[in-house]
Amino acid sequence: MEELLGKLREAASAETVSFQRILQAVEDTSFLPVLMVPALLVVSPLSGIPLFSSICGLIIAFVAGQMVFGRHHLWLPEAMTGKEIRARRLRDGLDRIAGLARWLDRNATGHGSWAMRRPVRKGCELACMTCGLAMPLLEIVPFSSSILGLAVLLFSVAMLARDALFMAMGALLMLTALSLPFYAINAVAAVML
């Protein structure tokens, strides 16, 4: 994870940086590092930028969807990858999540690797796709996109390190984030009655 953050910092050396440049910085044909990039970005304070979480969510859904359907090469539409953000904001956001990256690197050690076989892995891929598709819908609920981004990050680490504990944490966060709108609706209804 720390190596991934280093590559992203290198990509943010200009004044602005596009999503395409960010994804190219990963320099990996593997889907998992590419899936981790928008998940990391949406966990960072950058998620406060209007529509940023939606774009990251759609990228996550596209990448995870291609994993679910067994594609061998990644494809993303230019309408998503052409969007740009200020590189300084990206660097600041990466600095704030550096501690999380260190923690993930230290603790992903393959707990319950026996549980991360094909059917469970496919479930993780579907969960990532669901989280990505939910982000644009939940952007109006504060912090829900960041929680979903963290869930995707945990699912990705679980698949990469074959760690069932991280998968369970990701599932718990996903269920928490997806239940937030119901709590918000109930709170509003209680106030109105």
C-alpha positions, -999 to +999 in steps of 0.1 A: +000+000+000+028+024+008+044+016-025+011+024-042+009+058-024+044+065-036+035+059-072+004+082-068+026+110-053+049+107-084+019+111-107+008+142-088+040+162-096+023+186-121-003+213-113-033+191-122-036+154-127-061+133-146-076+100-135-059+084-165-025+096-153-033+083-118-042+049-131-012+048-154+010+055-124+001+021-110+019+005-140+003-028-134-020-050-156-035-064-124-070-053-116-065-051-078-040-022-077-062-003-102-092-010-080-074+003-049-066+037-064-101+051-066-109+034-033-079+051-016-089+085-032-125+083-020-113+075+016-091+107+015-105+142+021-108+145-017-142+129-013-155+163-002-152+176-038-186+176-055-191+145-077-156+132-069-171+102-050-195+095-078-166+093-104-145+071-081-175+049-075-182+044-112-145+036-118-147+011-090-178-004-105-163-006-140-131-023-127-148-047-103-174-055-130-147-065-154-132-087-127-166-104-121-170-111-158-135-125-161-120-099-185-082-102-190-076-065-199-088-034-182-110-009-201-123+024-188-142+051-207-124+083-214-153+103-200-143+090-166-105+089-169-102+123-185-114+142-154-087+163-137-081+174-101-055+197-086-024+177-078-018+195-045-052+183-033-042+147-043-009+150-024-026+164+007-051+136+006-024+109+002-005+124+032-036+121+053-041+084+046-004+074+048-011+059+083-039+038+070-016+024+043+011+015+068-015-002+090-028-022+061+007-033+051+015-044+086-017-063+093-026-081+060-009-114+067-032-140+052-055-147+081-079-175+070-064-178+035-083-211+031-116-191+031-104-169+001-109-195-026-128-189-059-164-185-048-156-162-019-132-142-041-160-138-066-182-126-038-156-099-029-156-088-065-194-085-065-193-066-032-167-041-047-190-036-077-220-030-055-201-005-034-190+014-065-225+015-079-239+027-046-214+056-042-232+080-067-265+072-051-252+078-015-232+109-022-258+130-004-254+110+028-223+124+046-193+100+049-211+070+033-189+072+001-158+072+023-170+042+043-178+023+010-144+033-003-127+018+028-148-013+023-136-017-013-100-011+000-104-038+026-119-062+000-090-055-024-065-061+004-083-093+013-081-106-023-045-095-027-033-110+006-058-138+008-070-125+041-105-135+053-103-112+083-100-082+059-129-095+039-151-097+070-141-061+080-150-050+045-184-067+046-192-051+079-183-016+066-203-022+034-234-031+054-229-001+077-226+023+048-256+009+029-277+011+061-269+048+066-297+061+043-323+042+062-311+057+095-312+091+079-347+086+066-359+074+100-343+104+117-360+128+094-393+110+097-390+111+135-383+149+135-413+156+112-438+136+133 
